[in-house]
Amino acid sequence: MFAAERRQLILEMVRANGAVSLRELARVVQTSEVTVRRDVRALEAEGLLDRRHGGAVLPGGFTRESGFPQKSHLATAEKTAIADLAAGFVEEGEAIVVGAGTTTQELARRLARVPGLTVVTNSLLVAQALAHANRVEVVMTGGTLRGSNYALVGSGAEQSLQGLRVSRAFISGSGLTAERGLSTSNMLSASVDRALVQAAAEVVVLADHTKLGTDTMFQTVPTDVITRLVTDEPPAHDDRAATELQALADQGVQIAVAGASGSPGGDAVPARHQQRRDVPLPAPRRGQVPGSAAGLRAAAMHGEQAPGGERARVADLRRR
């Protein structure tokens, strides 16, 4: 296949799917990933698509949402490592909400081992991953099925979440920036995600480094609402992701970074081998009153000791 033919086919695949991995592109055009990467770079120079780590997307940043088959093949090792680390923040007997997405689906598979857990979700994939967990109760929202990501959306889903209160929400999206927070490309999904977040005392965003610095149409979680980001280590050459991580930390988001390497066959990395780093945070966020619950949490993040603070910190580390 000539270069012009390859690039036309690559462009058609990206336009059809919104986002395609380099591996999938190489398989379809029957060439190496090195050659495909060169083709993608040439198409980006012409303004026809945008490169992402491990793939290519429609140009302009505000891309339309790709379907589940495409998402499931992007950054798989990174999502596995993120899910391993995020599961460590869940305690026995908790009640949590878990949003739709391929990364949250990976998280759900690990939550099946947490006894006494109650999981509220609008995702059929999350519910399926927990269906045979004997000690986990799964509560599904109502709503209309959105087939592209196997999620329940619409007014029925949002109404079923009214009056709900849980400890944590685990949610993902299409893009994450320090300026706008988490965003997605679909209005109905964004609306349900906002309802999930409103039900939680803490918000944990799961996003691999390919989503950092990407902005999409509909904001779901503003930056000042995000408690913690669980992500993977950006490649050394990815300055945009590293800059975005620092900007998020500067705005008060706790950053937990997981190792992204996996064993042959794509198996999850054992938790004891995970690389974890919490980025130090600056001053408390605006509007926090010293002595308030939010202020005490901010003080704990900065290492300030409230009464019994050392014991609480050690207990928190043990739970993790």
Disulfide bonds with the S-S distance in Angstrom:
none
